[in-house]
Amino acid sequence: MGTDPEEVKLPRDAAYWASQVETLRVSRVPTGAINLNVEGRQVVGPLQGFGQLWERTYRVRLPGLALTAVEVMEIWKKNFPTFMPPGQRFYPVMGKLEPGQLILINASVGMPVSTGVMVLYADDESFTLMTPQGHPESGWNTFSVSRADDGCIICQIQSLARANDPLYELGFRLMGASIQEKIWVHVLTKLAERFHVNGVVQSYKTCLDPRLQWSEARNIWQNAAIRTMLYMLCAPLRLLFPVRLLRRIPPDTVLVVRQESSKVEVITSSSDEGESELQATASPVEKDEPEEG
């Protein structure tokens, strides 16, 4: 007897996983965040990276804590950006760490990087963040809380990732790996302090694959650090040309600039929608008229 497709049961943890998407879409930009190198990118795992494959684990014990693992994780999720060190700014797009949600990142790993991550998985005791194309790493980080056999709460961060391209691989070997380690040690230390525990963070790392994947060297084209630097260098040009809506206009759109005495209007027209006016105007600077003597 055949099975009705509508009766096929989903996995028990299906609600905890993000829906499959071809490319990432940023629905809103939190105040203070820079939205770069996320929109239109695909998420990538360890197979799509260039550098050596590393598994890194950071762990802190919270002895004597009366809270459950679920309660600790709830606090961790809710305050996730606040545990980051200065200069590493994380902006959950929708304010919550839920499957499929995005986090914009404006950080520094030796040089400024604007990128993001997607919440791949999230349940009551853990969540996993997956990187997009151009991110320093290709892979994911899993944040979890559990109770050990002796009853002690353990908070853990575990990453499985490669450097995304040759430039990032070089950076990780020179200083990036130590910077990354300091970031996650800081996060767990601050998390322990949140519960009034002077925690000692233990770290472990294992190289699972020492080979370089030269077939992925082309990933450097989407390097978020390079693109962020170019974005910053072009800041003076953006001040001279402040009509930011131009970047959202479809490529097949014809632009018409109409100038009047009081303002400059940008008009768009396309074969599908006809002529439509964007809400983008620029008023010229009025000069003071000389007073008549």
URVEN-V136107 format. One line per field, one symbol per residue. burial: 1 if it has 9 or more other ideal C-beta (glycine too) atoms within 8 Angstrom, else 0. A space follows every 50 residues. Layout:
burial: ???
This chain:
burial: 00000000000000001100100101000100101111001011110011 11111111111100100011011111101110110001111111001010 11111110100111111111110011111111111111111111110100 01111111111111111110110001001111111111111111101010 10100000000010011011011111111010000001000000110010 0010100000001111111100000001010000000000000
